[in-house]
Amino acid sequence: MAGFAARLEKSDQGEWAELLRRFWRRNERDRPEPSGVDQGPAETVDLPFDESLSRFTALAVLQPYVEYLGQRANTPMPAVRRPFCPFCRSKPLAGVLRPEGEGAKRSLVCSFCFTEWDYLRIACPACEESRNEKMCVNTASQFELVRVEACETCRTYIKTVDLAKNGRAVPEVDELAAIPLTLWAAEQGYKKVSRNIFGS
């Protein structure tokens, strides 16, 4: 990381701007790692830096700014629950369960601006599959607040943080801390709906 920062500092400022422009675009943020499965064409821009460090640096700069914009925008919630952010239209990073009545309601947290919006309790945020038998929940005793919600139709998953068990949990932090669940899901052949700032 230190070497990358030194190279970036010595580069032309136009390259700094291009780095931020690239990851401002949704299709670039959502692209899989080069070793991953190609999910379709996306416009690419060659940068003279390591891909994962470029992504981390750009998002570390951009996310606080776009989160600020999202909080100030007062975006109305859509009448129809959709699996993408109502503010910036990015994919969700994590799910959230909050107590409601005798059960819990589910919402999604944006992978870019951290906007949170209501979503269906049983539905895939990638392909919108809603058949009970196609949705499965996986848990591990060492991560009692976080569970893996996987879709057997499109083979994607999202990690969901259960605030009913601990209201002080922070979804974007607890999702990141549960890296062993990410590794387990990959071993089972699932792909994540959206990567976090560290690319996992």
Backbone torsions as a table, in degrees:
resi	resn	phi	psi	omega
1	MET	NA	-40.8	179.6
2	ALA	-64.3	-42.4	178.5
3	GLY	-64.1	-39.6	178.4
4	PHE	-62.8	-44.4	-179.8
5	ALA	-62.0	-39.0	179.3
6	ALA	-66.0	-41.6	178.1
7	ARG	-65.7	-39.2	-180.0
8	LEU	-65.7	-40.0	180.0
9	GLU	-62.8	-34.0	-178.4
10	LYS	-83.3	-11.6	-177.8
11	SER	-78.3	169.1	178.5
12	ASP	-67.1	142.9	-178.8
13	GLN	-63.9	-23.2	175.0
14	GLY	-63.1	-32.4	176.7
15	GLU	-69.9	-32.9	175.4
16	TRP	-61.4	-47.0	-178.3
17	ALA	-64.4	-39.5	179.7
18	GLU	-65.7	-37.0	177.1
19	LEU	-59.4	-45.5	179.5
20	LEU	-69.2	-41.1	179.1
21	ARG	-60.8	-40.8	-177.5
22	ARG	-60.2	-47.6	-175.2
23	PHE	-87.0	-4.0	169.6
24	TRP	-71.5	-29.6	-179.9
25	ARG	-74.3	131.3	-175.4
26	ARG	-60.7	-41.1	-175.9
27	ASN	-64.8	-28.7	178.0
28	GLU	-75.8	-40.0	179.4
29	ARG	-64.7	-33.8	-174.4
30	ASP	-89.4	-3.7	-179.2
31	ARG	-66.5	144.0	175.5
32	PRO	-69.8	164.9	173.4
33	GLU	-61.1	155.2	-178.9
34	PRO	-53.3	-30.4	-179.6
35	SER	-84.9	-5.0	-176.7
36	GLY	-82.8	-176.5	179.5
37	VAL	-82.0	129.9	179.5
38	ASP	-66.8	127.5	-178.5
39	GLN	-104.4	19.0	178.8
40	GLY	123.0	167.5	-176.7
41	PRO	-69.6	145.3	175.3
42	ALA	-146.3	142.5	178.7
43	GLU	-64.2	132.1	-178.7
44	THR	-119.2	153.1	175.9
45	VAL	-130.4	122.2	-179.1
46	ASP	-73.9	130.7	176.9
47	LEU	-123.6	145.6	-175.5
48	PRO	-81.8	32.1	-176.1
49	PHE	-135.3	163.4	175.1
50	ASP	-57.3	133.1	-174.6
51	GLU	-61.3	-47.7	-175.5
52	SER	-68.8	-38.1	177.7
53	LEU	-70.5	-34.7	176.0
54	SER	-61.4	-46.5	-179.0
55	ARG	-62.8	-46.5	-179.6
56	PHE	-59.7	-47.3	-177.6
57	THR	-62.3	-46.6	-179.0
58	ALA	-62.1	-45.8	-178.0
59	LEU	-70.0	-33.3	177.3
60	ALA	-62.2	-32.4	177.6
61	VAL	-81.3	-43.9	-172.1
62	LEU	-78.2	-36.2	-171.8
63	GLN	-60.6	-44.8	177.8
64	PRO	-60.6	-35.8	-179.9
65	TYR	-67.9	-48.2	-177.9
66	VAL	-71.5	-28.7	174.7
67	GLU	-65.1	-41.7	176.1
68	TYR	-60.2	-45.0	179.0
69	LEU	-62.2	-42.2	-179.5
70	GLY	-63.7	-38.8	179.3
71	GLN	-68.7	-32.1	-178.0
72	ARG	-85.1	-16.2	-172.2
73	ALA	-75.3	-24.6	-177.8
74	ASN	52.6	49.3	-177.7
75	THR	-67.3	126.3	178.2
76	PRO	-68.0	141.6	177.8
77	MET	-71.7	136.9	-177.9
78	PRO	-65.9	151.1	179.2
79	ALA	-67.7	-33.1	178.0
80	VAL	-105.2	130.1	-178.8
81	ARG	-73.1	119.5	-178.3
82	ARG	-118.5	156.2	-175.9
83	PRO	-88.1	25.2	175.5
84	PHE	-134.8	157.4	-172.9
85	CYS	-61.6	130.7	178.9
86	PRO	-70.3	-16.4	179.5
87	PHE	-92.3	-57.9	-174.8
88	CYS	-110.7	-1.7	175.6
89	ARG	65.8	21.5	175.2
90	SER	-81.1	166.4	177.2
91	LYS	-73.4	159.5	178.6
92	PRO	-77.4	147.3	175.5
93	LEU	-88.6	-42.0	-174.9
94	ALA	-151.4	160.6	171.9
95	GLY	-99.3	161.2	178.5
96	VAL	-136.6	134.0	173.1
97	LEU	-110.2	128.8	177.8
98	ARG	-125.3	143.4	179.4
99	PRO	-59.0	137.1	175.3
100	GLU	-153.4	116.2	-178.7
101	GLY	61.4	-128.1	180.0
102	GLU	-90.2	-1.8	-177.3
103	GLY	-133.5	-137.9	-179.9
104	ALA	-146.2	145.4	175.2
105	LYS	-102.3	155.7	-175.6
106	ARG	-113.8	139.3	172.2
107	SER	-133.8	170.1	179.1
108	LEU	-119.9	148.9	177.9
109	VAL	-113.2	129.1	-176.8
110	CYS	-65.0	141.5	179.9
111	SER	-76.2	-11.0	-176.8
112	PHE	-115.1	-55.0	-175.0
113	CYS	-103.2	-2.6	179.1
114	PHE	64.4	16.3	171.2
115	THR	-61.8	143.5	178.9
116	GLU	-116.4	137.9	-179.7
117	TRP	-143.4	152.5	-179.5
118	ASP	-67.8	143.8	176.3
119	TYR	-143.0	166.4	-179.4
120	LEU	-63.0	144.9	-177.9
121	ARG	-66.4	-42.5	179.2
122	ILE	-120.8	94.9	177.9
123	ALA	-168.7	143.7	179.2
124	CYS	-80.2	127.2	178.5
125	PRO	-78.9	6.2	175.2
126	ALA	-104.6	-53.6	-176.6
127	CYS	-112.6	-2.1	178.6
128	GLU	68.5	19.1	173.1
129	GLU	-58.1	134.9	-178.0
130	SER	-130.2	9.2	176.9
131	ARG	-76.8	128.9	-176.4
132	ASN	-52.4	-43.6	-174.6
133	GLU	-70.6	-13.5	179.4
134	LYS	-95.2	-9.1	-178.6
135	MET	-108.9	129.5	179.5
136	CYS	-129.0	150.4	-179.3
137	VAL	-117.4	129.9	-180.0
138	ASN	-122.7	135.3	-179.0
139	THR	-129.8	162.8	175.1
140	ALA	-136.0	140.8	-174.0
141	SER	-61.6	-30.1	-178.4
142	GLN	-78.4	-10.3	177.0
143	PHE	-126.9	70.4	-172.2
144	GLU	-68.4	-19.4	-179.3
145	LEU	-90.8	-17.8	-172.2
146	VAL	-116.5	135.3	177.2
147	ARG	-131.9	155.5	177.8
148	VAL	-99.3	119.0	177.1
149	GLU	-104.8	112.5	-172.9
150	ALA	-115.1	149.4	179.0
151	CYS	-110.6	124.5	179.9
152	GLU	-80.2	-12.9	178.7
153	THR	-76.3	-50.8	-177.6
154	CYS	-107.7	-2.1	177.5
155	ARG	61.2	37.6	174.0
156	THR	-112.4	166.9	178.1
157	TYR	-147.0	162.6	172.9
158	ILE	-139.6	143.9	175.9
159	LYS	-89.5	133.9	-178.1
160	THR	-118.1	133.1	-178.9
161	VAL	-100.0	126.8	-175.9
162	ASP	-94.3	97.8	178.8
163	LEU	-74.7	-10.8	174.6
164	ALA	-68.1	-25.3	178.7
165	LYS	-89.0	-29.2	177.3
166	ASN	-155.3	103.8	-176.6
167	GLY	-69.4	-9.7	-179.4
168	ARG	-94.2	-0.7	178.7
169	ALA	-65.4	151.0	178.1
170	VAL	-116.3	109.1	-171.6
171	PRO	-51.1	-47.9	-176.3
172	GLU	-68.7	-25.1	178.0
173	VAL	-83.2	-47.3	-178.2
174	ASP	-67.1	-32.5	175.1
175	GLU	-61.5	-43.5	-179.0
176	LEU	-68.0	-37.2	-176.9
177	ALA	-69.5	-21.8	-176.7
178	ALA	-90.4	48.5	-178.4
179	ILE	-59.4	-38.0	178.0
180	PRO	-57.0	-30.1	176.9
181	LEU	-69.1	-35.2	176.4
182	THR	-63.2	-44.5	179.8
183	LEU	-64.3	-41.8	179.0
184	TRP	-61.2	-46.1	-178.5
185	ALA	-61.7	-39.9	178.6
186	ALA	-64.2	-39.1	178.1
187	GLU	-63.6	-28.9	179.1
188	GLN	-83.7	-2.6	178.0
189	GLY	90.0	14.1	176.8
190	TYR	-92.0	149.5	173.1
191	LYS	-114.8	147.7	-174.2
192	LYS	-78.6	143.7	179.5
193	VAL	-59.6	-44.4	-179.9
194	SER	-152.0	141.1	-179.9
195	ARG	-80.5	154.0	174.4
196	ASN	-86.1	-174.9	-174.3
197	ILE	-62.3	-26.0	178.8
198	PHE	-89.4	4.2	176.6
199	GLY	81.1	13.5	-179.5
200	SER	-108.5	NA	NA
